[in-house]
Amino acid sequence: MSTAIAQKQGFGAILWDYLTTVDHKKIAHLYLFGGGFFFIIGGLEAMIIRIQLIKPANDFVSAGFYNELLTMHGTTMIFFAAMPFIFALMNAVVPLQIGARDVAFPFLNALGFWLFLAGGLILNASWLLGGAPDAGWTAYAPLSTTSPGHGVDFYVLGLQISGAGTLIGGINFLVTIVNMRAPGMTYMRMPLFTWTIFVTSALILFAFPALTVGLFLMMFDRLFGSAFFNPDMGGNTIIWEHLFWIFGHPEVYILILPAFGVFSEVIPTFSKKRLFGYTAMVFATVLIGFLGFMVWAHHMFTVGLGPAANAIFAVATMAIAVPTGVKIFNWLFTMWGGSIRVTTAMLWALGFIPTFTLGGMTGVMLASAVADYQYQDSYFVVAHFHYVIVGGVIFGIFASLHYWWPKMFGKMLNEKLGKLTFWTFFIGFHLTFFIQHFLGLMGMPRRTWTYLPGQGLDNGNLISTIGAFLMAFGVIVFFYNVVYTAIKGEKVSNDPWDGRTLEWTIASPPPHYNFKQIPLVRGLDALWVEKMEGNKNLMPSEPLDDIHMPNSSILPFVMSLGLFIASFGFIYQVDDLRWLIVLIGGMLITFGAMFVRSVKDDHGHHIHKEDLEKGDGL
Amino acid sequence: MSDHTLNPEKMPHNPEKATLEGKNKFLAFWFFLGGETVLFASLFGTYLALKGSTNGGPAAEEIFELELVFVMTMLLLTSSLTSVYAMYHMKNNNFGKMQLWLGVTVLLGIGFLSFEIYEFTNYITNEDFTFRTSAFGSAFYTLVGFHGGHVTFGLLWIITLMIRNAKRGLNLYNAPKFYIASLYWHFIDVVWVFIFTVVYLMGKVG
């Protein structure tokens, strides 16, 4: 419906269409481009950091500005690049993989995106309004509570609002996966990507409220004079660290599990074999999710929680290596004896396995509490988390984009450019971060603005910066590839990769109702089961009938706009109480929109059978 | 969805779960309450860590009055019971009685909230105990205030639903809305039981 009209009516109609859309596939586009925008900003910050560190005693940027850069790089990359990329994949793929026409709550899905965008814009508005937050992405108190200016306030409000959006998204996908699977798709027939999204959504649900509380307390301390983290009035700064990491550790599994899911789709497809040890993979995923909540204090070994607490958290942390190891071996065994096609997506998967294993190994090293006293706060830690987050999550995102791009946009990303991106990024990545292990062991502290010459750090930092430029080149090639594909890319069929799962049974890109008739699933790798039996497609599970679809709405945008406005009221009422008007006005917009949503019936609409029979159904 | 499917001639026994939308809301709200549990658990943890940090200001055992809190507890517990009656009548498709019991629930909730406002005002004006007095003060007002905020939101929600649907009665579109509002109300009640125990009882005798 909407696309056809939009094409005729030009830019305004397209804009309105995207502002009001509740279609999970369009929301996936929004998340992807929103995340891409913040990924560029976070990447530029990273490049400035590496340029500053290219030589000793450099003064390319000032020390204060450097603190802002490192804080914003971390915060942006985690919350506003990696998270929206994950949500883009969830939206683009999960409803298709389970044979659903949309998510359980299309309206909330749109709301989740607009809240994310509002949060990201609030955070980055700080650059233009007197300085960005400068207390690190972890915002430890009292550094954060006493940081002058409004930088940290933007951090608090931005994360609070986008966090609400994430929580909404998590609940939405939990319900979608539980309630909306096609007939025959039992839990143990779900594609592994859907499984990882299921577990990730559960982690979001139970982890984000801890961040919500932490951010509220921080906001109260900074903006309303409470004393949670103020020792002078009996407060305790360690509470922030606990709340932050009770959220923060599950957060890294929230990011990595979907990447595991991607590789569990890519590797079987391009090895032409079913995933080795599917059941073990499912249980490993669930176990990682469960253990992810038991290990937060390994970020706090040097706080002084005592040997008993440190020992328990050390052992729990090391235990996570077991289910992760199960996964690594299962991917290797999936490839074993398969007929492997080395496409770009597969290249990223092949590069991921050794890279992530290295990151996991340093993870076990860091888990040893006694040794951590040496590693902590050094570049060794920086190297470790870039190996798991870039080598795991970002590699996974690149793999998934090359794999699912044809399904999302109907055109194939250029393979030659894709491989160029992979090799430059892969080599650049190891050049940047491998040496940082040694810089850390030689004593270079993390978050340091500069270092003195003659301490054995010069060459390592130079190499690291050269690697960063190579990574940046790879990313630029990727963006060029996106534009090139949009203009010149070849159109693809339903199933360009000879896929195994339900998303490859429908058109690329899919019609907005996805499935004309909901398919009947007869086994794991539902499409492959039919291919092996000589069927072209799945059997429908229902007769052709009217399709019920949700209505578009501008309200999600309005609700988020209200909170965006209110945030500035919250931040500036400290300086001038007249800003309370902005605060109240913004909240009224949000609550007003919620009220309208509550009292105005929204029954959705139907696509009629006759229109479906005519062809593409509008 | 046509009017007929949402207004069947014979209402099913569980109208809140009769449609896919209803099933989704039902499940999603339980998940949401799981997240809310973590939220309140974090607030309880913070409170327990800071309850002794009085910074020279009033301490828990000096200011809490169990009589007042006991009355508040009774009001809120009873309101949970009356919301069960409302849901009982919803399942029997008796819209009038459902509205009546929801009305009683709202009145009891307003009673609770009034006492809470009185309690806070009393602490601030007579005991010199505020949000900014000490870390204990911050933690107390934040935990109990978050609960009070939930009560306020729940009241506005139930009142909105009652007024919006007063003229058209029960159907399969609004039944899930009533049902999850009552779930929310029960959850608020459960949280209060913990506040009564952990904050007030343990504050007096712990």
Chai-1 contact restraints between the chains, C-beta under 6 A:
chainA,res_idxA,chainB,res_idxB,connection_type,confidence,min_distance_angstrom,max_distance_angstrom,comment,restraint_id
A,A104,B,N24,contact,1.0,0.0,6.0,A-B,restraint_1
A,I171,B,A28,contact,1.0,0.0,6.0,A-B,restraint_2
A,I171,B,F31,contact,1.0,0.0,6.0,A-B,restraint_3
A,I171,B,F32,contact,1.0,0.0,6.0,A-B,restraint_4
A,L174,B,F31,contact,1.0,0.0,6.0,A-B,restraint_5
A,V175,B,N24,contact,1.0,0.0,6.0,A-B,restraint_6
A,V175,B,L27,contact,1.0,0.0,6.0,A-B,restraint_7
A,V175,B,A28,contact,1.0,0.0,6.0,A-B,restraint_8
A,N179,B,K23,contact,1.0,0.0,6.0,A-B,restraint_9
A,N179,B,N24,contact,1.0,0.0,6.0,A-B,restraint_10
A,L205,B,F31,contact,1.0,0.0,6.0,A-B,restraint_11
A,L205,B,G34,contact,1.0,0.0,6.0,A-B,restraint_12
A,L205,B,G35,contact,1.0,0.0,6.0,A-B,restraint_13
A,F206,B,V38,contact,1.0,0.0,6.0,A-B,restraint_14
A,P209,B,G35,contact,1.0,0.0,6.0,A-B,restraint_15
A,P209,B,V38,contact,1.0,0.0,6.0,A-B,restraint_16
A,P209,B,L39,contact,1.0,0.0,6.0,A-B,restraint_17
A,A210,B,S42,contact,1.0,0.0,6.0,A-B,restraint_18
A,V213,B,L39,contact,1.0,0.0,6.0,A-B,restraint_19
A,V213,B,S42,contact,1.0,0.0,6.0,A-B,restraint_20
A,V213,B,L43,contact,1.0,0.0,6.0,A-B,restraint_21
A,G225,B,R132,contact,1.0,0.0,6.0,A-B,restraint_22
A,S226,B,F131,contact,1.0,0.0,6.0,A-B,restraint_23
A,S226,B,S138,contact,1.0,0.0,6.0,A-B,restraint_24
A,A227,B,A135,contact,1.0,0.0,6.0,A-B,restraint_25
A,A227,B,S138,contact,1.0,0.0,6.0,A-B,restraint_26
A,F228,B,S138,contact,1.0,0.0,6.0,A-B,restraint_27
A,M233,B,N55,contact,1.0,0.0,6.0,A-B,restraint_28
A,M233,B,S134,contact,1.0,0.0,6.0,A-B,restraint_29
A,M233,B,A135,contact,1.0,0.0,6.0,A-B,restraint_30
A,G234,B,S53,contact,1.0,0.0,6.0,A-B,restraint_31
A,G234,B,N55,contact,1.0,0.0,6.0,A-B,restraint_32
A,G234,B,S134,contact,1.0,0.0,6.0,A-B,restraint_33
A,G234,B,A135,contact,1.0,0.0,6.0,A-B,restraint_34
A,G235,B,A135,contact,1.0,0.0,6.0,A-B,restraint_35
A,N236,B,A49,contact,1.0,0.0,6.0,A-B,restraint_36
A,I239,B,T46,contact,1.0,0.0,6.0,A-B,restraint_37
A,I239,B,A49,contact,1.0,0.0,6.0,A-B,restraint_38
A,L243,B,S42,contact,1.0,0.0,6.0,A-B,restraint_39
A,S598,B,T160,contact,1.0,0.0,6.0,A-B,restraint_40
A,V599,B,R164,contact,1.0,0.0,6.0,A-B,restraint_41
A,H603,B,M1,contact,1.0,0.0,6.0,A-B,restraint_42
